[in-house]
Amino acid sequence: MFAKLTRLVAVTALAFGGVAASQAATITISCGSNASDLEFCGKYAQEWGKAHGYEVKLYTPPSSTTDNLALLRQQFAAKSSDVDVIMIDVVWPGVIKDHLIDLKPYSHGAEAQHFPAIVANNTIDGKLLGMPFFTDAGLLFYRKDLLEKYGLKPPQTWDELAADAKTVMAGERKAGVADFQGFVFQGKAYEGLTCDALEWVNSFGGGDIIDKSGNITIDNPKAVAALQTAASWVGTISPEGVLNYGEEDARGVFQNGKALFMRNWPYAWSLSQAADSPIKGKVGVAPLPMGPGGRHAATLGGWQLAVSKYSKHPKAAAELVMYMTSADIQKKRAIGGSYNPTIMSLYKDKDVIAANPFMGQLLDVFTGAVARPATVTGLKYPQVSQDFWDAVHSVLSKSSTAPDALKRLDGQLKQVKRGKW
């Protein structure tokens, strides 16, 4: 049924205890879609499979979180058992809660080691629907060698970022790097733009789209100012093509040495420091800049591991989840792939900090990140987010003004709400 949509890649076919791999039960796990996801998830799932006599397969989801969720919902509607262990976004538990099993019978209290806010996010109606796998928050990556070359420091405000970007762009282009850019980010119309734009709006003091009481707050002057500022970047310090950039598109430009600043998630750090990276040793990481009100904002991201209600092997799948989210595996993933642990004690681990200095320095960014309004809107969050990113994209692309786009968005969200969320 999902032959064209589901991509299953065999990780291993192993014999254990004399049982041929072809006869062993198969557990399929979703590990994400970029190279680091596959390397620092698949091999540990393989270890578990070898030790416990299961054939482990990888499911590679679409790279777009929006497409990923849409495909999952199709699979759930068909009660497909194709994927046992699912990697779910921090904003999904309330959206897909009816299709996941309760992990509490298998956790033996292990959730107490993780950030309480993330555990609470994953707990719906008293059921633990996902174990925290790694957490995320938006960060500013910068070329420290180029800032030093031009006598600049990491920007504290968005205005400083724009001014510094123009200075370095002019200098680098004059030096012969014709396509050098000042700032790359996630500007495509998808969930990534919701994350970026929430950071802009919140840093300007424009709120969180919808407040914790369920009130729609996005149509306000500070939010307008934030989007007008972001729109001014496109075609000046950012390429027009940024309107089609996801995380990996932005990273590709930055890692190839063609941009001064990049907004991205922590995973980009280890890739920027890889042996074959053109910018190895030249990258710094800082909090995202402040808005006029003097506040930093970073959208809370991160992923959880959950077990599909339609899995044919729920107990084994749950045991794999507990292994993959353990302190030992989270430490290995932090060191090898710069995935932010969800276990607080690892932020004091000398090996983790040696591999990722920013994790200790920017701990406040991760613990104080701004949540998207998924909890308060529940099943309606995907529509809320799509309406928001569409409005923002229309402003960035200059097809709408910020005041008009936010006024229209306010009306759309009221229609989605229709009384209560």
C-alpha positions in Angstrom: 0.0 0.0 0.0 2.8 2.4 0.8 5.3 0.9 -1.6 5.9 4.3 -3.3 5.8 6.3 -0.1 7.6 4.2 2.4 11.4 3.7 2.1 12.7 0.8 4.1 16.4 0.2 4.1 17.6 -3.0 5.7 20.2 -2.2 8.4 21.1 -5.8 9.2 20.0 -9.3 9.0 21.5 -11.0 11.9 21.6 -14.5 13.5 21.2 -14.8 17.2 21.2 -17.8 19.3 21.1 -20.1 16.3 17.9 -18.4 14.9 18.4 -17.3 11.3 17.8 -13.6 10.6 15.1 -14.5 8.0 13.1 -16.1 10.9 13.7 -13.4 13.4 11.0 -10.8 14.1 11.6 -7.5 12.3 11.5 -4.2 14.1 11.5 -1.1 11.9 12.6 2.2 13.4 12.4 5.8 12.0 15.7 7.5 12.5 15.3 10.8 10.5 16.5 11.7 7.1 19.9 13.3 7.1 23.3 11.6 7.2 23.8 12.1 10.9 20.4 10.7 11.7 21.2 7.5 9.9 24.7 7.2 11.3 24.0 8.0 14.9 20.7 6.1 15.1 21.0 3.2 12.8 24.2 1.7 14.2 22.9 1.8 17.8 19.6 0.2 16.7 21.7 -2.4 15.0 23.6 -3.1 18.2 20.3 -3.6 20.1 19.0 -5.9 17.3 22.2 -8.0 17.4 22.0 -8.4 21.2 18.3 -9.3 21.3 17.8 -11.4 18.2 15.8 -9.0 16.0 16.2 -8.0 12.4 16.3 -4.2 12.5 15.3 -2.1 9.5 15.4 1.7 9.1 12.5 3.8 7.8 13.7 7.0 6.2 11.0 9.6 6.4 10.6 12.7 4.2 13.1 15.4 5.1 10.2 17.9 5.4 8.5 17.6 8.8 5.3 18.7 7.2 5.5 15.9 4.6 6.6 13.5 7.3 3.5 14.1 9.4 1.2 13.9 6.4 2.6 10.5 5.5 2.4 9.2 9.1 -1.3 10.2 9.2 -1.9 8.3 6.0 -0.2 5.2 7.5 -2.2 5.5 10.7 -5.4 5.8 8.8 -4.6 2.5 7.1 -3.5 1.0 10.5 -0.2 0.2 8.8 2.3 -1.9 10.8 5.2 -0.9 8.5 6.9 1.2 11.2 7.2 0.1 14.8 9.3 2.9 16.4 8.5 6.4 15.1 10.6 9.5 15.6 8.1 12.3 16.3 8.4 16.0 16.5 7.9 17.8 19.8 4.7 19.3 18.5 3.1 16.0 17.4 2.0 14.1 20.6 -1.3 15.9 20.8 -1.9 15.5 17.1 -1.3 11.7 16.8 -2.1 10.7 20.4 -4.7 8.1 19.3 -2.1 6.1 17.4 0.7 5.7 20.0 1.0 3.2 22.9 1.6 4.2 26.5 5.3 3.7 27.3 5.0 3.9 31.1 4.7 0.2 31.5 8.1 -0.2 29.9 10.0 2.9 31.1 10.4 1.8 34.8 10.6 5.4 35.8 13.5 6.3 33.4 11.6 9.4 32.3 12.6 11.1 35.6 16.1 11.5 34.2 14.9 13.7 31.4 13.9 17.4 31.2 10.5 17.5 33.0 9.1 20.0 30.5 9.7 17.6 27.6 8.3 14.6 29.6 5.2 16.7 30.3 4.9 17.7 26.7 4.9 14.0 25.8 2.4 13.0 28.4 -1.2 13.2 27.2 -4.2 12.1 29.3 -1.7 10.5 31.7 -0.1 8.4 29.0 3.6 8.7 28.2 3.4 8.7 24.4 7.0 9.4 23.6 10.4 9.1 25.3 12.7 12.2 24.8 15.4 11.4 22.2 17.1 14.8 21.7 16.1 18.4 22.2 16.7 21.3 20.0 16.6 25.1 19.9 17.4 27.5 17.1 21.0 28.8 17.2 23.1 31.3 15.3 26.0 29.8 13.5 28.7 32.2 12.3 32.1 32.3 10.6 34.3 33.4 13.4 37.3 33.8 11.0 35.4 36.3 8.9 34.1 38.3 11.8 37.7 38.5 13.0 38.9 39.5 9.6 36.5 42.5 9.5 36.9 43.4 13.1 33.4 42.3 14.2 31.9 40.4 17.0 28.9 38.0 17.1 25.8 40.2 16.7 23.6 40.8 19.7 20.7 42.2 17.8 19.0 41.6 14.4 20.1 45.1 13.3 23.7 44.3 14.1 23.4 41.0 12.2 22.1 42.8 9.1 24.8 45.5 9.3 27.6 43.0 9.8 26.2 40.8 7.0 26.3 43.8 4.6 29.9 44.6 5.6 31.2 41.1 5.1 29.2 40.5 1.9 30.6 43.6 0.3 34.1 42.7 1.3 34.0 39.0 0.3 32.3 39.8 -3.1 34.9 42.4 -3.8 37.5 39.7 -3.0 36.0 37.5 -5.7 33.4 35.4 -3.9 30.6 36.5 -6.2 27.8 34.5 -4.6 28.7 35.1 -0.9 25.6 35.6 1.3 25.1 37.3 4.6 22.5 35.2 6.3 20.7 31.9 5.4 17.8 30.4 7.3 14.7 28.3 6.8 12.4 30.3 4.5 10.4 27.7 2.7 6.7 27.4 3.4 6.8 24.6 5.9 7.1 23.9 9.7 10.7 25.1 9.7 9.5 28.6 8.8 7.1 28.5 11.7 10.1 27.9 13.9 12.2 30.7 12.5 9.3 33.2 12.4 8.2 32.5 15.9 11.8 33.4 17.0 11.6 36.7 15.1 8.2 37.6 16.5 8.9 36.6 20.1 12.3 38.4 20.1 10.4 41.6 19.1 8.0 41.1 22.0 5.2 40.0 19.6 4.1 37.0 21.5 3.7 33.3 20.6 1.0 33.4 17.9 -1.5 32.0 20.5 -1.1 32.4 24.2 -1.3 29.7 26.8 -5.0 30.5 27.5 -5.8 29.9 23.8 -6.2 33.6 22.8 -5.0 34.5 19.3 -2.4 37.2 19.7 -0.4 37.3 16.5 -2.0 40.5 15.0 0.0 43.1 16.8 2.4 45.9 15.9 5.5 44.1 17.3 4.8 41.0 15.2 4.3 43.3 12.2 7.7 44.9 12.8 9.4 41.5 13.2 8.1 40.3 9.8 8.9 43.5 8.1 12.5 43.2 9.4 12.8 39.6 8.1 11.3 40.6 4.7 14.0 43.3 4.4 16.7 40.6 4.5 15.5 38.7 1.4 17.3 40.0 -1.7 19.8 42.0 0.4 21.7 39.9 3.0 19.8 36.7 2.1 19.4 35.3 -1.4 16.0 35.2 -3.1 16.4 31.4 -3.0 16.1 31.4 0.8 12.3 31.3 0.2 12.8 27.7 -0.8 15.4 26.7 1.9 14.9 24.0 4.5 17.5 23.1 7.1 19.8 21.2 4.8 19.6 23.8 2.0 20.8 26.5 4.4 23.5 24.2 5.8 24.7 23.4 2.3 25.3 27.1 1.5 26.9 27.8 4.9 29.1 24.7 5.0 30.4 25.4 1.5 31.8 28.7 2.8 29.2 30.9 1.0 27.5 32.6 4.0 28.5 34.5 7.1 25.5 33.7 9.3 23.1 30.7 9.5 20.1 30.0 11.7 19.9 26.2 12.2 19.6 23.5 14.9 22.5 22.0 16.9 23.0 19.0 14.6 24.7 21.4 12.1 27.7 21.8 14.4 29.1 18.3 14.1 28.7 18.4 10.3 30.4 21.7 10.1 33.4 20.2 12.0 33.7 17.0 9.9 37.0 16.2 8.3 35.8 17.1 4.8 34.0 20.3 5.8 35.4 23.4 4.1 34.7 25.5 7.2 36.1 23.1 9.8 37.5 25.1 12.8 36.0 28.3 11.5 32.5 28.2 13.0 31.2 29.8 16.2 27.8 29.3 17.8 25.8 31.9 19.7 22.2 32.6 20.8 20.0 34.1 18.1 20.0 37.9 18.1 17.7 40.0 20.2 14.8 42.2 19.0 14.3 45.9 19.9 13.0 44.9 23.3 16.2 43.2 24.3 15.1 39.6 24.3 16.6 36.5 22.8 14.2 33.8 21.5 14.8 30.3 20.3 12.1 28.0 19.2 11.9 24.7 21.1 12.5 21.7 18.8 13.5 18.2 19.4 12.3 14.7 18.7 10.9 11.8 20.7 10.7 8.0 20.0 7.3 6.5 20.2 5.7 3.2 19.4 2.9 2.8 16.8 -0.3 1.4 18.2 -0.3 -0.8 15.1 3.1 -2.4 15.7 3.0 -6.2 15.6 5.8 -6.2 18.3 4.9 -3.4 20.8 6.9 -4.9 23.7 10.1 -5.3 21.6 9.6 -1.9 20.0 9.2 -0.3 23.4 12.4 -1.9 24.7 14.3 -0.5 21.7 12.9 2.9 22.5 14.2 2.7 26.1 17.6 1.6 24.8 17.9 4.4 22.2 16.8 7.1 24.7 19.2 5.9 27.5 22.0 8.0 28.9 24.6 5.9 27.3 23.2 6.2 23.8 22.4 9.9 24.3 26.0 10.5 25.3 27.3 8.8 22.2 24.9 10.7 20.0 25.9 14.0 21.6 29.6 13.4 21.1 29.3 11.9 17.6 26.5 13.9 16.1 26.0 17.0 18.4 22.5 15.9 19.3 21.4 17.8 22.4 20.7 15.3 25.2 17.4 15.4 27.1 19.0 14.0 30.2 20.2 17.0 32.4 23.2 15.2 33.9 24.9 14.9 30.4 25.3 18.7 30.3 27.9 18.3 33.0 29.7 15.4 31.2 33.2 16.4 30.3 33.3 14.3 27.1 30.0 15.8 25.9 31.1 19.4 26.5 34.6 18.8 25.0 32.8 17.7 21.7 30.2 20.4 21.9 31.4 23.5 23.9 28.2 25.4 23.0 26.0 22.9 24.9 27.4 24.0 28.2 27.7 27.7 27.3 24.2 27.9 25.8 22.3 25.7 28.3 20.0 28.5 29.1 18.9 28.8 25.5 17.8 25.1 25.5 16.1 25.2 28.8 14.3 28.5 28.1 13.3 27.9 24.5 9.9 29.1 23.2 7.3 26.4 22.6 5.1 26.5 19.5 1.4 26.6 20.5 0.8 22.9 19.9 -0.3 21.9 23.4 -3.1 24.5 23.5 -4.3 23.9 20.0 -4.0 20.1 20.0 -5.3 18.4 16.9 -5.7 21.8 15.2 -2.0 22.6 15.5 -1.0 21.5 11.9 -3.6 23.9 10.4 -2.6 26.7 12.8 1.1 26.3 11.8 0.3 26.1 8.1 -1.8 29.3 8.2 1.1 31.0 10.1 3.9 29.9 7.8 1.8 30.8 4.7 1.2 34.3 6.1 4.9 34.7 6.9 6.0 33.4 3.5 3.7 35.9 1.8 5.4 38.7 3.6 8.9 37.4 2.9 8.1 37.0 -0.8 6.6 40.5 -0.9 3.2 39.2 -2.1 1.6 40.7 1.0 2.4 43.4 3.5 2.9 42.4 7.1 -0.1 44.3 8.5 -2.4 42.7 5.8 -1.0 39.2 6.2 -1.4 39.2 10.0 -4.9 40.7 9.9 -5.9 38.0 7.5 -4.1 35.3 9.6 -6.0 36.5 12.7 -9.3 35.8 10.8 -8.1 32.4 9.6 -7.1 31.3 13.1 -10.5 32.4 14.5 -12.1 30.2 11.9 -9.9 27.2 12.9 -10.7 27.8 16.5 -14.4 28.1 16.2 -15.0 28.5 19.9 -12.5 26.4 21.7 -9.4 24.6 20.6 
